[in-house]
Amino acid sequence: MIFACHLQERFQRAVGEGDLPAGTDPGLLARYLMTVGNGIAVQAAGGATRDDLQMVADMALRQWPST
């Protein structure tokens, strides 16, 4: 959880600096990123192909908030 806390702090700073939209929830975004990353790690350990993992990462990036 320490890494998620650091991400949340960084995302909060990004909101303040205008790099993320004002309505972004930094805590939720940090948890989302950690969940996607952990899910990719589990799938990789289970034998998912690089292409399959890349598709998941690409989908996650399409959900990323834009300014």
MOPAC internal coordinates of N, CA, C and O (Angstrom, degrees):
PM7 1SCF
backbone

  N    0.0000 0     0.00 0     0.00 0    0    0    0
  C    1.4488 1     0.00 0     0.00 0    1    0    0
  C    1.5231 1   112.03 1     0.00 0    2    1    0
  O    1.2310 1   120.25 1   160.44 1    3    2    1
  N    1.3202 1   117.12 1   -19.56 1    3    2    1
  C    1.4630 1   119.25 1  -178.74 1    5    3    2
  C    1.5222 1   110.17 1   -61.84 1    6    5    3
  O    1.2310 1   120.48 1   137.46 1    7    6    5
  N    1.3411 1   116.68 1   -42.54 1    7    6    5
  C    1.4585 1   119.51 1  -179.78 1    9    7    6
  C    1.5258 1   110.61 1   -63.10 1   10    9    7
  O    1.2310 1   120.37 1   140.66 1   11   10    9
  N    1.3409 1   116.90 1   -39.34 1   11   10    9
  C    1.4667 1   120.46 1   178.12 1   13   11   10
  C    1.5268 1   110.49 1   -62.78 1   14   13   11
  O    1.2310 1   120.26 1   142.54 1   15   14   13
  N    1.3242 1   117.11 1   -37.46 1   15   14   13
  C    1.4733 1   120.41 1   177.99 1   17   15   14
  C    1.5242 1   110.60 1   -65.00 1   18   17   15
  O    1.2310 1   120.71 1   139.06 1   19   18   17
  N    1.3247 1   116.25 1   -40.94 1   19   18   17
  C    1.4678 1   119.79 1   177.77 1   21   19   18
  C    1.5322 1   110.69 1   -65.11 1   22   21   19
  O    1.2310 1   120.76 1   138.78 1   23   22   21
  N    1.3283 1   116.14 1   -41.22 1   23   22   21
  C    1.4674 1   119.54 1   176.76 1   25   23   22
  C    1.5223 1   110.72 1   -61.50 1   26   25   23
  O    1.2310 1   120.62 1   135.76 1   27   26   25
  N    1.3220 1   116.43 1   -44.24 1   27   26   25
  C    1.4582 1   120.20 1  -179.99 1   29   27   26
  C    1.5218 1   110.89 1   -59.39 1   30   29   27
  O    1.2310 1   120.32 1   135.53 1   31   30   29
  N    1.3226 1   117.00 1   -44.47 1   31   30   29
  C    1.4665 1   120.42 1   178.26 1   33   31   30
  C    1.5232 1   110.78 1   -61.14 1   34   33   31
  O    1.2310 1   120.73 1   137.34 1   35   34   33
  N    1.3227 1   116.20 1   -42.66 1   35   34   33
  C    1.4691 1   119.96 1  -179.19 1   37   35   34
  C    1.5230 1   110.88 1   -66.85 1   38   37   35
  O    1.2310 1   120.27 1   138.85 1   39   38   37
  N    1.3297 1   117.09 1   -41.15 1   39   38   37
  C    1.4574 1   120.06 1   178.53 1   41   39   38
  C    1.5256 1   111.07 1   -65.64 1   42   41   39
  O    1.2310 1   120.29 1   143.74 1   43   42   41
  N    1.3293 1   117.04 1   -36.26 1   43   42   41
  C    1.4647 1   120.05 1   177.09 1   45   43   42
  C    1.5273 1   110.01 1   -62.45 1   46   45   43
  O    1.2310 1   120.99 1   137.57 1   47   46   45
  N    1.3232 1   115.72 1   -42.43 1   47   46   45
  C    1.4670 1   119.90 1   177.49 1   49   47   46
  C    1.5280 1   110.16 1   -63.69 1   50   49   47
  O    1.2310 1   120.41 1   140.36 1   51   50   49
  N    1.3318 1   116.82 1   -39.64 1   51   50   49
  C    1.4668 1   120.85 1   179.45 1   53   51   50
  C    1.5259 1   111.06 1   -63.68 1   54   53   51
  O    1.2310 1   120.31 1   142.95 1   55   54   53
  N    1.3258 1   117.02 1   -37.05 1   55   54   53
  C    1.4661 1   120.05 1   176.13 1   57   55   54
  C    1.5251 1   109.20 1   -63.62 1   58   57   55
  O    1.2310 1   120.44 1   133.90 1   59   58   57
  N    1.3252 1   116.76 1   -46.10 1   59   58   57
  C    1.4633 1   121.34 1   179.62 1   61   59   58
  C    1.5164 1   113.44 1   -62.33 1   62   61   59
  O    1.2310 1   120.64 1   148.19 1   63   62   61
  N    1.3312 1   116.39 1   -31.81 1   63   62   61
  C    1.4665 1   121.23 1  -178.96 1   65   63   62
  C    1.5293 1   112.29 1   -89.01 1   66   65   63
  O    1.2310 1   120.31 1   177.33 1   67   66   65
  N    1.3312 1   117.01 1    -2.67 1   67   66   65
  C    1.4594 1   120.38 1   179.24 1   69   67   66
  C    1.5139 1   114.86 1    84.02 1   70   69   67
  O    1.2310 1   119.90 1  -171.38 1   71   70   69
  N    1.3383 1   117.80 1     8.62 1   71   70   69
  C    1.4605 1   120.66 1   178.72 1   73   71   70
  C    1.5267 1   112.46 1   -81.19 1   74   73   71
  O    1.2310 1   120.44 1   160.33 1   75   74   73
  N    1.3317 1   116.77 1   -19.67 1   75   74   73
  C    1.4609 1   123.11 1   172.26 1   77   75   74
  C    1.5226 1   107.69 1  -124.98 1   78   77   75
  O    1.2310 1   119.84 1   -29.50 1   79   78   77
  N    1.3325 1   117.91 1   150.50 1   79   78   77
  C    1.4667 1   120.36 1  -178.89 1   81   79   78
  C    1.5301 1   112.11 1   -59.04 1   82   81   79
  O    1.2310 1   121.01 1   -29.00 1   83   82   81
  N    1.3163 1   115.67 1   151.00 1   83   82   81
  C    1.4644 1   121.80 1  -176.62 1   85   83   82
  C    1.5245 1   112.53 1   -58.73 1   86   85   83
  O    1.2310 1   118.94 1   148.00 1   87   86   85
  N    1.3043 1   119.63 1   -32.00 1   87   86   85
  C    1.4595 1   121.83 1  -177.86 1   89   87   86
  C    1.5181 1   115.14 1   -83.72 1   90   89   87
  O    1.2310 1   119.90 1  -176.23 1   91   90   89
  N    1.3244 1   117.79 1     3.77 1   91   90   89
  C    1.4550 1   121.55 1  -177.80 1   93   91   90
  C    1.5222 1   110.72 1   -68.57 1   94   93   91
  O    1.2310 1   120.36 1   -45.00 1   95   94   93
  N    1.3255 1   116.91 1   135.00 1   95   94   93
  C    1.4633 1   122.83 1   175.02 1   97   95   94
  C    1.5297 1   107.48 1   -92.78 1   98   97   95
  O    1.2310 1   119.39 1   -76.21 1   99   98   97
  N    1.3400 1   118.77 1   103.79 1   99   98   97
  C    1.4621 1   121.22 1  -175.70 1  101   99   98
  C    1.5291 1   113.56 1   -59.21 1  102  101   99
  O    1.2310 1   120.06 1   142.41 1  103  102  101
  N    1.3241 1   117.48 1   -37.59 1  103  102  101
  C    1.4632 1   120.36 1   179.75 1  105  103  102
  C    1.5147 1   111.96 1   -66.89 1  106  105  103
  O    1.2310 1   120.72 1   135.55 1  107  106  105
  N    1.3237 1   116.23 1   -44.45 1  107  106  105
  C    1.4599 1   120.67 1   178.72 1  109  107  106
  C    1.5252 1   110.69 1   -65.03 1  110  109  107
  O    1.2310 1   120.22 1   138.61 1  111  110  109
  N    1.3161 1   117.18 1   -41.39 1  111  110  109
  C    1.4614 1   120.69 1   179.32 1  113  111  110
  C    1.5256 1   110.73 1   -63.70 1  114  113  111
  O    1.2310 1   119.98 1   139.98 1  115  114  113
  N    1.3253 1   117.64 1   -40.02 1  115  114  113
  C    1.4676 1   121.23 1   177.85 1  117  115  114
  C    1.5289 1   110.44 1   -63.82 1  118  117  115
  O    1.2310 1   120.26 1   135.26 1  119  118  117
  N    1.3338 1   117.11 1   -44.74 1  119  118  117
  C    1.4684 1   120.28 1   179.06 1  121  119  118
  C    1.5263 1   110.94 1   -64.66 1  122  121  119
  O    1.2310 1   120.54 1   140.93 1  123  122  121
  N    1.3331 1   116.58 1   -39.07 1  123  122  121
  C    1.4647 1   120.95 1   178.04 1  125  123  122
  C    1.5331 1   110.31 1   -60.47 1  126  125  123
  O    1.2310 1   120.79 1   131.13 1  127  126  125
  N    1.3164 1   116.09 1   -48.87 1  127  126  125
  C    1.4600 1   120.12 1  -178.82 1  129  127  126
  C    1.5231 1   111.23 1   -62.29 1  130  129  127
  O    1.2310 1   120.09 1   137.66 1  131  130  129
  N    1.3228 1   117.43 1   -42.34 1  131  130  129
  C    1.4627 1   120.86 1   178.29 1  133  131  130
  C    1.5327 1   110.78 1   -64.08 1  134  133  131
  O    1.2310 1   120.18 1   139.99 1  135  134  133
  N    1.3152 1   117.25 1   -40.01 1  135  134  133
  C    1.4634 1   121.11 1   179.88 1  137  135  134
  C    1.5206 1   111.19 1   -64.95 1  138  137  135
  O    1.2310 1   120.41 1   135.12 1  139  138  137
  N    1.3121 1   116.82 1   -44.88 1  139  138  137
  C    1.4666 1   120.32 1   178.34 1  141  139  138
  C    1.5299 1   110.07 1   -63.45 1  142  141  139
  O    1.2310 1   120.43 1   133.78 1  143  142  141
  N    1.3198 1   116.78 1   -46.22 1  143  142  141
  C    1.4663 1   120.25 1   179.70 1  145  143  142
  C    1.5201 1   112.46 1   -60.67 1  146  145  143
  O    1.2310 1   120.69 1   135.25 1  147  146  145
  N    1.3270 1   116.29 1   -44.75 1  147  146  145
  C    1.4660 1   119.77 1   178.89 1  149  147  146
  C    1.5229 1   111.23 1   -66.34 1  150  149  147
  O    1.2310 1   120.50 1   141.57 1  151  150  149
  N    1.3186 1   116.65 1   -38.43 1  151  150  149
  C    1.4568 1   120.01 1   177.91 1  153  151  150
  C    1.5200 1   112.03 1   -63.89 1  154  153  151
  O    1.2310 1   120.62 1   139.44 1  155  154  153
  N    1.3136 1   116.42 1   -40.56 1  155  154  153
  C    1.4663 1   120.50 1   176.97 1  157  155  154
  C    1.5259 1   109.98 1   -63.30 1  158  157  155
  O    1.2310 1   120.35 1   139.30 1  159  158  157
  N    1.3303 1   116.94 1   -40.70 1  159  158  157
  C    1.4672 1   120.48 1   179.04 1  161  159  158
  C    1.5315 1   111.04 1   -62.89 1  162  161  159
  O    1.2310 1   120.34 1   137.52 1  163  162  161
  N    1.3224 1   116.96 1   -42.48 1  163  162  161
  C    1.4675 1   120.77 1   179.07 1  165  163  162
  C    1.5268 1   110.10 1   -64.22 1  166  165  163
  O    1.2310 1   120.66 1   135.67 1  167  166  165
  N    1.3316 1   116.35 1   -44.33 1  167  166  165
  C    1.4612 1   119.19 1   179.65 1  169  167  166
  C    1.5265 1   111.14 1   -64.22 1  170  169  167
  O    1.2310 1   120.14 1   140.33 1  171  170  169
  N    1.3186 1   117.34 1   -39.67 1  171  170  169
  C    1.4666 1   120.87 1   178.53 1  173  171  170
  C    1.5278 1   110.24 1   -62.39 1  174  173  171
  O    1.2310 1   120.53 1   136.14 1  175  174  173
  N    1.3244 1   116.59 1   -43.86 1  175  174  173
  C    1.4642 1   120.36 1   178.72 1  177  175  174
  C    1.5246 1   111.20 1   -64.11 1  178  177  175
  O    1.2310 1   120.77 1   151.82 1  179  178  177
  N    1.3191 1   116.14 1   -28.18 1  179  178  177
  C    1.4616 1   120.86 1   179.47 1  181  179  178
  C    1.5167 1   114.15 1   -85.00 1  182  181  179
  O    1.2310 1   120.56 1  -179.87 1  183  182  181
  N    1.3330 1   116.54 1     0.13 1  183  182  181
  C    1.4547 1   119.65 1   175.00 1  185  183  182
  C    1.5169 1   116.12 1   102.33 1  186  185  183
  O    1.2310 1   119.78 1  -169.98 1  187  186  185
  N    1.3290 1   118.03 1    10.02 1  187  186  185
  C    1.4673 1   119.51 1   177.83 1  189  187  186
  C    1.5270 1   110.00 1   -60.31 1  190  189  187
  O    1.2310 1   121.10 1   -32.95 1  191  190  189
  N    1.3087 1   115.51 1   147.05 1  191  190  189
  C    1.4634 1   119.24 1   179.98 1  193  191  190
  C    1.5261 1   110.66 1   -77.07 1  194  193  191
  O    1.2310 1   121.63 1   -17.66 1  195  194  193
  N    1.3047 1   114.48 1   162.34 1  195  194  193
  C    1.4654 1   120.13 1   177.38 1  197  195  194
  C    1.5276 1   110.20 1   -59.33 1  198  197  195
  O    1.2310 1   120.68 1   138.48 1  199  198  197
  N    1.3206 1   116.31 1   -41.52 1  199  198  197
  C    1.4663 1   120.21 1   179.47 1  201  199  198
  C    1.5298 1   111.43 1   -62.17 1  202  201  199
  O    1.2310 1   120.45 1   137.91 1  203  202  201
  N    1.3336 1   116.75 1   -42.09 1  203  202  201
  C    1.4665 1   120.10 1   178.06 1  205  203  202
  C    1.5259 1   110.78 1   -61.89 1  206  205  203
  O    1.2310 1   120.42 1   135.82 1  207  206  205
  N    1.3246 1   116.81 1   -44.18 1  207  206  205
  C    1.4614 1   121.10 1  -179.90 1  209  207  206
  C    1.5255 1   110.70 1   -65.92 1  210  209  207
  O    1.2310 1   120.45 1   141.96 1  211  210  209
  N    1.3187 1   116.75 1   -38.04 1  211  210  209
  C    1.4603 1   120.45 1   178.80 1  213  211  210
  C    1.5247 1   110.92 1   -64.25 1  214  213  211
  O    1.2310 1   120.47 1   141.77 1  215  214  213
  N    1.3237 1   116.71 1   -38.23 1  215  214  213
  C    1.4683 1   119.74 1   178.19 1  217  215  214
  C    1.5303 1   111.10 1   -63.31 1  218  217  215
  O    1.2310 1   120.32 1   141.46 1  219  218  217
  N    1.3274 1   116.99 1   -38.54 1  219  218  217
  C    1.4681 1   120.39 1   177.56 1  221  219  218
  C    1.5278 1   109.80 1   -65.35 1  222  221  219
  O    1.2310 1   120.38 1   134.55 1  223  222  221
  N    1.3259 1   116.87 1   -45.45 1  223  222  221
  C    1.4680 1   120.68 1   179.05 1  225  223  222
  C    1.5291 1   110.62 1   -61.59 1  226  225  223
  O    1.2310 1   120.36 1   137.97 1  227  226  225
  N    1.3165 1   116.92 1   -42.03 1  227  226  225
  C    1.4676 1   120.50 1   178.71 1  229  227  226
  C    1.5248 1   111.30 1   -62.52 1  230  229  227
  O    1.2310 1   120.25 1   138.79 1  231  230  229
  N    1.3329 1   117.12 1   -41.21 1  231  230  229
  C    1.4671 1   121.04 1   178.32 1  233  231  230
  C    1.5284 1   109.82 1   -62.98 1  234  233  231
  O    1.2310 1   120.34 1   137.02 1  235  234  233
  N    1.3216 1   116.95 1   -42.98 1  235  234  233
  C    1.4679 1   120.52 1   179.30 1  237  235  234
  C    1.5248 1   110.56 1   -61.66 1  238  237  235
  O    1.2310 1   120.05 1   139.28 1  239  238  237
  N    1.3106 1   117.50 1   -40.72 1  239  238  237
  C    1.4653 1   120.58 1   179.90 1  241  239  238
  C    1.5249 1   111.78 1   -67.19 1  242  241  239
  O    1.2310 1   120.08 1   148.95 1  243  242  241
  N    1.3294 1   117.46 1   -31.05 1  243  242  241
  C    1.4659 1   119.65 1   176.86 1  245  243  242
  C    1.5289 1   111.42 1   -66.87 1  246  245  243
  O    1.2310 1   120.33 1   157.13 1  247  246  245
  N    1.3228 1   116.98 1   -22.87 1  247  246  245
  C    1.4639 1   121.50 1   179.21 1  249  247  246
  C    1.5278 1   112.38 1   -88.51 1  250  249  247
  O    1.2310 1   120.10 1   173.08 1  251  250  249
  N    1.3261 1   117.42 1    -6.92 1  251  250  249
  C    1.4614 1   121.88 1  -176.35 1  253  251  250
  C    1.5294 1   110.33 1   -65.41 1  254  253  251
  O    1.2310 1   119.98 1   -44.34 1  255  254  253
  N    1.3393 1   117.65 1   135.66 1  255  254  253
  C    1.4700 1   119.49 1   179.88 1  257  255  254
  C    1.5279 1   111.31 1   -66.22 1  258  257  255
  O    1.2310 1   120.83 1   -39.88 1  259  258  257
  N    1.3097 1   116.01 1   140.12 1  259  258  257
  C    1.4656 1   119.80 1   178.31 1  261  259  258
  C    1.5203 1   109.57 1  -116.30 1  262  261  259
  O    1.2310 1   121.31 1   -24.69 1  263  262  261
  N    1.3138 1   115.11 1   155.31 1  263  262  261
  C    1.4668 1   119.99 1  -179.33 1  265  263  262
  C    1.5053 1   110.54 1   -91.35 1  266  265  263
  O    1.2310 1   120.10 1   180.00 1  267  266  265

